Amino acid sequence: MSAVIDTEALRAQPELTGENVVLTQLDETYFEPAWQAVHEPEGTRFTGTHATFTEEQIRTWLSSRPGLDDRADYAILRKDDRVYLGDVVLNDVDADNRSASFRIALTGPDVFGKGYGTEATKLILDFAFDVVGLHRVSLEVFDFNPRAQRVYEKSGFVREGLQRDALWWDGEWHDAISMAILETDPRP
Ligand SMILES: CC(C)(COP(=O)(O)OP(=O)(O)OC[C@H]1O[C@@H](n2cnc3c(N)ncnc32)[C@H](O)[C@@H]1OP(=O)(O)O)[C@@H](O)C(=O)NCCC(=O)NCCS
């Protein structure tokens, strides 16, 4: 018998509310801050993004996010004023194995280190396991990103392996650490 996930929940992407952040459907409403974030050097380095994007590509990407039932693209908003803080995504959803990949990026250093990333991670993992019915969520994080590693560890992700020399950046090779969390793992 094949495993079952709630693809309707992925399509509908209900708003997820935490103490200081709200996750809501990512769409073209957030073009301006998302476009600025594309050019933010810290974010580009930490996500290992070599590609460059045109305005048109970003608009098309954002406007095509709603209604998909094989992934969830959430905008992270500050709860008080609904200012856009970044995005958090479940992608590569494999319905047969109830698994997905995870990624997150806040817009820049002015919003790093305030707890927003930890809260957004918790909200989307609760959605992934308790609502969608996924069994496994995995990610990769570069060796030069201890802040992200800390957030993932305290969210319940477990280190599973190391991909040596996975990224060439600024004239040096960097390793990528593989991490994952299962529905049965402790979540704070
Ligand atoms: C990674 C990211 C999502 C984390 O979100 P955040 O809101 O900045 O992080 P938080 O404030 O929730 O938590 C940061 C934690 O890391 C710790 N930390 C910060 N710098 C650290 C460092 N150099 N070494 C170890 N821990 C560090 C903080 O102390 C805090 O842990 P604590 O609550 O136990 O004290 C965010 O910084 C980001 O988007 N960065 C740029 C893009 C990126 O790196 N994406 C991830 C790619 S894998």
The ligand as an SDF file (V2000), in Angstrom:
LIG
                    3D

 48 50  0  0  0  0  0  0  0  0999 V2000
   19.7530   30.7100    8.8830 C   0  0  0  0  0  0  0  0  0  0  0  0
   18.6000   31.6110    9.3150 C   0  0  0  0  0  0  0  0  0  0  0  0
   17.3200   31.1280    8.6700 C   0  0  0  0  0  0  0  0  0  0  0  0
   18.4700   31.5270   10.8350 C   0  0  0  0  0  0  0  0  0  0  0  0
   17.4180   32.3440   11.2470 O   0  0  0  0  0  0  0  0  0  0  0  0
   17.6680   33.4720   12.3870 P   0  0  0  0  0  0  0  0  0  0  0  0
   16.3860   34.1050   12.6580 O   0  0  0  0  0  0  0  0  0  0  0  0
   18.8010   34.3340   11.9210 O   0  0  0  0  0  0  0  0  0  0  0  0
   18.1840   32.5750   13.6100 O   0  0  0  0  0  0  0  0  0  0  0  0
   17.5980   32.5970   15.1060 P   0  0  0  0  0  0  0  0  0  0  0  0
   17.7220   33.9650   15.6460 O   0  0  0  0  0  0  0  0  0  0  0  0
   16.2780   31.9560   15.1250 O   0  0  0  0  0  0  0  0  0  0  0  0
   18.6090   31.6000   15.8460 O   0  0  0  0  0  0  0  0  0  0  0  0
   20.0140   31.7450   15.6810 C   0  0  0  0  0  0  0  0  0  0  0  0
   20.7080   30.7620   16.5980 C   0  0  0  0  0  0  0  0  0  0  0  0
   22.0450   30.5580   16.1260 O   0  0  0  0  0  0  0  0  0  0  0  0
   22.9400   30.9510   17.1170 C   0  0  0  0  0  0  0  0  0  0  0  0
   24.0940   31.4980   16.4320 N   0  0  0  0  0  0  0  0  0  0  0  0
   24.2000   32.6970   15.8090 C   0  0  0  0  0  0  0  0  0  0  0  0
   25.4350   32.8020   15.2680 N   0  0  0  0  0  0  0  0  0  0  0  0
   26.0910   31.6540   15.5450 C   0  0  0  0  0  0  0  0  0  0  0  0
   27.3970   31.1640   15.2770 C   0  0  0  0  0  0  0  0  0  0  0  0
   28.2740   31.8890   14.5810 N   0  0  0  0  0  0  0  0  0  0  0  0
   27.7340   29.9260   15.7380 N   0  0  0  0  0  0  0  0  0  0  0  0
   26.8610   29.1660   16.4270 C   0  0  0  0  0  0  0  0  0  0  0  0
   25.5870   29.5920   16.7390 N   0  0  0  0  0  0  0  0  0  0  0  0
   25.2370   30.8210   16.2900 C   0  0  0  0  0  0  0  0  0  0  0  0
   22.2000   31.9340   17.9790 C   0  0  0  0  0  0  0  0  0  0  0  0
   22.7910   32.0570   19.2490 O   0  0  0  0  0  0  0  0  0  0  0  0
   20.8160   31.2810   18.0230 C   0  0  0  0  0  0  0  0  0  0  0  0
   20.8100   30.1420   18.8540 O   0  0  0  0  0  0  0  0  0  0  0  0
   20.2160   30.2190   20.3570 P   0  0  0  0  0  0  0  0  0  0  0  0
   18.7770   30.6290   20.2210 O   0  0  0  0  0  0  0  0  0  0  0  0
   20.4060   28.8510   20.8720 O   0  0  0  0  0  0  0  0  0  0  0  0
   21.0220   31.2510   21.0620 O   0  0  0  0  0  0  0  0  0  0  0  0
   18.8540   33.0890    8.8830 C   0  0  0  0  0  0  0  0  0  0  0  0
   19.9520   33.6000    9.6090 O   0  0  0  0  0  0  0  0  0  0  0  0
   19.1060   33.2360    7.4040 C   0  0  0  0  0  0  0  0  0  0  0  0
   18.1680   33.2760    6.6270 O   0  0  0  0  0  0  0  0  0  0  0  0
   20.3780   33.3680    6.9950 N   0  0  0  0  0  0  0  0  0  0  0  0
   20.7470   33.6030    5.5960 C   0  0  0  0  0  0  0  0  0  0  0  0
   20.3500   32.4810    4.6630 C   0  0  0  0  0  0  0  0  0  0  0  0
   20.7070   31.1330    5.2240 C   0  0  0  0  0  0  0  0  0  0  0  0
   21.7280   30.9370    5.8580 O   0  0  0  0  0  0  0  0  0  0  0  0
   19.8440   30.1740    4.9470 N   0  0  0  0  0  0  0  0  0  0  0  0
   20.0580   28.8080    5.3510 C   0  0  0  0  0  0  0  0  0  0  0  0
   20.7960   28.1010    4.2830 C   0  0  0  0  0  0  0  0  0  0  0  0
   21.0420   26.3970    4.7320 S   0  0  0  0  0  0  0  0  0  0  0  0
  1  2  1  0
  2  3  1  0
  2  4  1  0
  2 36  1  0
  4  5  1  0
  5  6  1  0
  6  7  2  0
  6  8  1  0
  6  9  1  0
  9 10  1  0
 10 11  2  0
 10 12  1  0
 10 13  1  0
 13 14  1  0
 14 15  1  0
 15 16  1  0
 15 30  1  0
 16 17  1  0
 17 18  1  0
 17 28  1  0
 18 19  1  0
 18 27  1  0
 19 20  2  0
 20 21  1  0
 21 22  1  0
 21 27  2  0
 22 23  1  0
 22 24  2  0
 24 25  1  0
 25 26  2  0
 26 27  1  0
 28 29  1  0
 28 30  1  0
 30 31  1  0
 31 32  1  0
 32 33  2  0
 32 34  1  0
 32 35  1  0
 36 37  1  0
 36 38  1  0
 38 39  2  0
 38 40  1  0
 40 41  1  0
 41 42  1  0
 42 43  1  0
 43 44  2  0
 43 45  1  0
 45 46  1  0
 46 47  1  0
 47 48  1  0
M  END
$$$$
